[in-house]
Amino acid sequence: MKDNKKLIGTVLFCHFLASFTALGMPLFLPKIMADLINSESNYLIGWYYILPTICMAFAASWWGVFADRYGRRLSLLRAQAGLAVGFLIAGFANNLTLFTLGLLIQGVCGGTYAASNAYLATQVNRERLPTVLNWTQFSARLSLLVAPIIFGLLITSDNPRQLYCYLAILPLFAAILVYHLPKDELQSSIKRQKQSGLKSAPLSFLQILLIQFLFSFSMVVSFPYFLPFAEQLGIIETSIIGFYFSLPHLVYLIITSCGLIKIETSSAVSVCLYGLLALIIAALIQMQINTSLWLWLARLTMGLGITLTFISLHQCFAALKNADNAGLIFGRFDSAGKWAGVTAGLCSGFLVKLAGLNAPFLLSAIAAVIAIGVIYFPQPRYLTNEEDS
């Protein structure tokens, strides 16, 4: 199958629009929910932070099966439309119940990352898949870079939820673009390739999923309370807080766009190890500081760790790629990350209440250490249960 640069560019652009809306707003939940909950219920912020994520975690594998059966383009269209509807409801919400409903719909009907990758997996050559996965992640990191800064400037103190309504236009526009993309081949018309790339994979599928879970947990566990953590360090301006929050993602963008790191499948495990070590160092720095003086160093180190780990996991994952059940495979991969986000949000809420705003960084370091352990305890090599049948 010949690669289509225009098609890839369109999918990546649409994924950016969805990521821009979905990934930028959670940082400001403390401000968005200020008039919906009282000060004694601030612990709920962590729960609402992961509410869409837990819905996506439950639905991801099912939507993967849906994509393989009815078409990956249709599933991608569904994800964009679901995100728009969820944002509209959240934007018009004037009570906690309606706001909750908007986040639930955003989560259950969302999942543009897995849907985009599943569609692209049927449109690009297998050798190019790791690069395409890096660029899909690039669009997500770009969103995390620019969205918090822009939203920090645009969000109002009078009605911060109103911004949801304006942002709903972006996934609606993306859905229109997706509708005009060519349909992908369904499972019945694709020749099965059970053993495609399986022998060259340096890690088993189970190892990849476990590392994805632990890595995502390590990265996300400090997200829900980063705004009050930064304020505790003496940073007052929300735009500056947004910049520090986005700094690790800027590192990913620079390294990826400039092609500064290119790895082969054979070296992916070593690169993953270096990435996890960088995450540990970054987490320990942030756990110890009580001023903003060294925050920039910690965030840059975190960005290097995120970059190395993502690139290595994509290289390993692409070796397991199988086009005819791409929806299910990418759904499970994305689901592992979503469950990590769910667990991280729950843990951060409890941990902050018990031990303060620095505590999630210790948990971040522990998760990265466990991920390193997964690398050195090989698991049976298999891809999916469906492929064993």
N, C-alpha and C positions, 0 to 999 in steps of 0.2 A: 504494500500500500504506500503510495507516494505521499510525502508530507505536504501539507498545504499551509504555507506561512500565513496567508490571510485568515484562514479558518482558525489556526492556533492563536493568532493575534486577537481575533474577535472573542474567542472563549476566554482568553486571559483578561481582556478588557472587561468583559461581563463579570468575571469572577472578582476583579478589583472593585467594581461598583457594589457588588454584594458585600464583599469584605469591608469596604469603607463604611457601609451603613451598620453592619453587624458587630464589627470589632472595635469601633471607636466609641460607642455610647456606654458600654459597661463601666468604663473608668469613672464616669460621672454619675453612677447610680446613687452615691451618697447625696448629691445635690438634686438629682431627679426625683428621688423618693422622699425628700425632706418633708413635704407636706402630706405624705401618705402614711407615714409612720411617726411615732413619737420617739424621743431621744432614748427611751429605755428599750426600744426595739431595734436599735441599730445593728444588732447581730443578724437581723434578717437580710441585710445588704448582701452578705456572703451567700445566703441561700438564693436570693434573686439573681445574683451574679451568675450562678450555675444553672438556673432554671431552664433557659433555652438549651443549654448544653446537655442536661440530663435527658431532655426530650429527644434531642438528636442522637444521643447515645443509644437510647432504646430503639429509635426508628431507623438508624443508619443501615443495619444489615437488611432490614425488610425493604427499604428503598433500593438497596443494591439488587435484591432479587427482582424487584419491580423493574429496575432499569434493564436487567438482562433479559427479562421476558417481554417487555413492551417497548424498549428502546431507551438508549442513554440520553438522546436529545430530549425526549419527552420528560425524562426524570429531571434533567437540568432545567427545563422550562418550569416544571412543577416547583423546584426549589426556589427559583427567582420569584415566582408569583406568590409563594407562601411567605417569603420574607417581606414582600411589599404589604400583604394583608396584615401580617402581624405588627408591622411598624405603624400602619394606619390606626389600628385599634389602640395600640399603646399611646400613640400621639393624642388621640381624642379622649383618653381615659381621664375621668375625674374622680376615680376612687380606686382603691387597691385591687378590688375584684376584677375590674375591667382591664387594668394594667397587667394583672397576672394572666388574663386570657390572651392579651396581645403577645406576651413573652412565650406562652405555651404554643400558640400557633406558629410563631417565629421558629421555635425549636422543632416541633413535630414536622412541619412542612419545609424546613430549611435543609441545610446540608449541601451548599453549593460547591464546597471543596471536593468532596467525594464524587459528586455528580459531574463536575468539570473534568476531573482526572479520569473517571470511567469513560466519558465520551472521548476525551483525547487519546486514551489508550487504544481505541479502535481506529484512530485517524493518523497515527504516527508510527514510524518504524520502531521496532523493539530497541534498536541500538540508541535511538534518540530519546527514549522515554525518560531516563534519568535527568536529562537536560530540561525536558518539558516539565517534569515534576518540580525541579528547582525553580523554574519560572512561575509555576502556579503558586508555589510558596512565596516567591518574590512579590507577587501581587498582594498576597496576604500581609507580608511584612511591610510593603509600601503603605498599605491601609493603616497598619498599626503605627506607622511613622507619622503620616500626615493627618489622619483623622483626629487623634486626641488634641493636636495643636489647633486645628481648624475649629473643632467643636468647643474647645476651651475659649476661643474668641467669639463664637456664635451663640453659645448657650446663654440664655437669659435667666435672671433670678426670679422674674415674675412667673413665667410658665416654661420651665426647661423642657417639659415633655413635648411641647409643640414642635420641637426640632425633629421628632420622629416623623411627623406628617410630611415635612419637606423632604426628608431623606427617603421616604417610601417611593418617591419618583425615580430614584436611581435603579432599584431592582426592577421596577416596571419597564423602564427603558431597556434594561438588559434582557428582560423576557422577550421584548419585541425583536431584538437582535438575534437571540437564540432561536426564535421561531423561524427565522430565515436561513438558518444553517442547514446543511444537508442531513438527511436522516442517516443514522448509522445502521449497519447490518445487525439483524437479530441473531440470537444464538443458533437457530435452526439453519442459518445460511453460512455460518462460519465453521471452517474446518478446525476441529479440536487439535490442540497442540499440548498434550498433557505434560510432556517432559521439557517444554520450552524453557531453557535457561535454568532449570532446577539444579543441575549439577554444578553450575558455576556460582551459585549463591553462597557467599561466605558464611551466612547465618541462616538458620532455619526460620520458617515463617513464624513459629511460636516465639523464638528469640526476638525477631523483629517487632512483633506485637508487644512483647513485654518491655523491650527497650523504648518503643514508642510511648507506651503508657507511662513508664517511669520518667522518661525525658520530658514529656508533656506536663506531668505532675510537677517536676522540678521547676519548669519554666513558668507555670501558671499559678502556683500556690501563693506567690507574693502579689499577684495582680489585683485581687479585689480590694485590698487595703493599701495599695501603693499611694493613693492620694493622701490619706491621713498620715501615712508613714513619712511622705515628703514634707508635709506640713509640720510634723514633729521635728524634722531636721531644720526648720526655719524657712522653708520655701513657701511663699504665700501666693504668688501669681499662678493661676491655673494653667496658663500657657507654658510657663517654665516647667511646671510639673509634667505637663503633657510631653514636653521635649525630653525630659529625663526618662519618662516612661517609654518613649519611642526610640531612644538612643540605641538599644541593642538591635532593633530592627533596621536602623540605619546602617549599622555595621554589616548586616546580612545583605542589604541592598548594594552597598558599595562593592563588597567582595564578589557577589554573584554577577552584577552587571559588568564588572571589569574583568571577570574571568580569572581572578587572582588565585583561585584554588581549583585545580582539576585533578581528579583522582580516578584510578582504575578500580575495578571490582576487587582485585586482589589486596589493595591497600585500604579498603573501606573500613575494616574493623579497627585498624590502628587509628585512623582519622576519627572514628567514633569515640574511641578511648580518650584522645586528646580533647575532643569537644566536651565530654562529660567532666573531665578534670577541670577545664576552664569554668564550667558551670559551678563546680564545687567551690573553687576559689572566689568567684564572684559572689556567691551566696554567703560565704563566711565573712567577706569584707562588709557586705551590707548588714549582716547580723551584728557586727561590732561597732559600726560608726554611730555617732550621736550628733554629728553635724554634716552639712552637705559638702564638706571639703573634698572627701574621697569618693563621693557618689559617682562622679563621672568615670573614674577608673573602674569601679565595680560594674557599671552599666556597659562600658566598652568590653570588658572581659566577658561579661554575660553574652554580649552580641557575638563575640568570637566563638564561644561555646555553642550557642544556638546554630551558628552557621556551619561549623564543622560537623555537628551531630546531624543536622538536617541533610546535608550533602551526602554523608556516608549512608544514612538510612535510605535515602532515595536510590542510591547506587545498589544497595543490597535488595531493596524491594523490587526494583526494575528487573533484576535477574529472575524473579519469581513470576513475572508478568505473564498472564494468560488471557488472551483477548476475548474469548467467548464467555467468560464469567467475570469480566473486569468490574462490573458493577458490584458484585458480591465481595470481591477481593478488596477493592478500594473502600467499600462500605465498612468492612471489618477493620481495615487499617485506620480509617477515620474514626470509627467507633472506639477504638482503643484510646485515641487521643481525647475523644469527648468524655469517656469514662474517667480519664485522668483529670480532666477539668472539673467534672462533678466531684470527684473525691477531694481534689485540691480546694474547691470552694467550701465544702463541708468542713474540712480540716482547718482551713484558715479562719473560718468563723469561730470555731471552738477555741483554737489556739490563741487567737488574738484576745479573746475574752479572758483566757486563763493566764497568759504570759506576756501580753503586750504586742505591739506592732512589729517588733524585730523578730519574733518567734518563727513566722513562716519561712524565713530564710534558712534557719537551721533544718527545717523539714525538707526544704529544697535541696540542701547539700546531702542529706541522708538518702533521698530518692536517687540522686545521681550516683552515689556510692553503690547502691543496690543494683543500678543499671549496669555499672561496670562489672559487678559480680555475674550478671546474666550473660555477659559476653564470654566469660570463662567457664560457664557450665553449659556445654552444648546440649541441645535438645534434638529429638528425632526430627529429621528433615521431612517436612510435608508442607503442602500448600493449603489445600482445603479438603474437607471431607468429601466434597462433591467430586474432586479429581481422583480420589481413591476408588470411587465406585466404578 
